[in-house]
Amino acid sequence: MKKPVYDEAFKRQTVQHIKESGKPVAEVARELKINDNTVYGWVKKFAAEPEITAAQVFKSEEHQMREMQKRIRELQEENEILKKAMHYFAKDRR
């Protein structure tokens, strides 16, 4: 039996669907009647692409909250650094 060949666009769409839906890879593979390992390989290959990463759905509200809190801390640190730099350069003008 000949092994089916899937084009790159189909593979990317499948990985994006997995990220957007939050469904397990195995479930999507069963829906598409494709071997789980094949789909896992696609996820490994394409999941880091920016457009696919942006489509990722958070697994839970708790996870989303942790990510937001992390981002807030990063922004607060950046603000503190900018404030210190502003004071440093303001002193040089005098």
Secondary structure, DSSP 8 states (H G I E B T S, - for coil): -------HHHHHHHHHHHHHH---HHHHHHHHT--HHHHHHHHHHHTTSHHHHHT---S-HHHHHHHHHHHHHHHHHHHHHHHHHHHHHHHHT-
